[in-house]
Amino acid sequence: MSEHIRREESAALARHAIAAITPDTTVCAYVPTRTEPGSTDLLDALASLADRVLLPITGEPGPLCWVEYTGVDALRPASYGLREPVGQVLPPETVALAHTVFVPALAVDLRGTRLGRGAGYYDRTLGMVSPTTRLVAIVRDSELVEHLPADPHDISMGWALTPGAGLTRLNR
C-alpha cells in the first residue's frame, strides 16, 4: 500500500473514530503496526475528545494491562514489533471503565466475529468489559467480510470502523 493511500485511510479513520465516541469518556485503543489501519493521528484525535485514552501493553500471556496515552513521544518499541506507551501500568480490569474499545483485527465479519493475530490477548481481556461497552474492530473496507469461523472463546464485536463506511453496526 502506498504511503499516500495509507495517510488518506488513516485520516478517514480518525474522522470516523471521533464521531464514534462519546466525549469525556474513557476510550481504549491501540498503536497500529505498519500493516494495520490507523495511525498515531487517530490516537491524537481520540485524545482531543476523550477524557482519557488507554493503550495496551503486552506482558506475560494473559489479559492486557493498560497505560494512559500522553502523546506519540511517550511511545517506545516493544515485543512483537509493537510500540507501547510509557507510564503508570493499570491492571487488566481497567478496561471495564471504557465506554468504547477500539480493537485491531485482520478481519471482522458481519456477525461480529473478529480475526486477530492468534495470541488471544484481546479475547482474554474483552471478557472484562461492561455489557454496555462499545467494542469496535478497526479494519480496512476489504477486511469487513461476510463470514469468518468462530471459536467458543471469541468475543464478538458490536461495530466495525472502516475508512470508507465509517462506523458499521454488526449483528450480535
ABEGO torsion letter per residue (X at the ends): XBAAAAAAAAAAAAAAAAAABBBGBBBBBBBBBAABBEBAAAAAAAAAABABBBBBBBBBBEBBBBBBBAEAAABBBBBGGBBBBBEBBBBAAAAAABABBBBBBABBBAAGBBBBAGAGAAAAAAAABBAABBBBBBBBAAABBABBBBBAABBBBABBBBAAAEBBBBBX
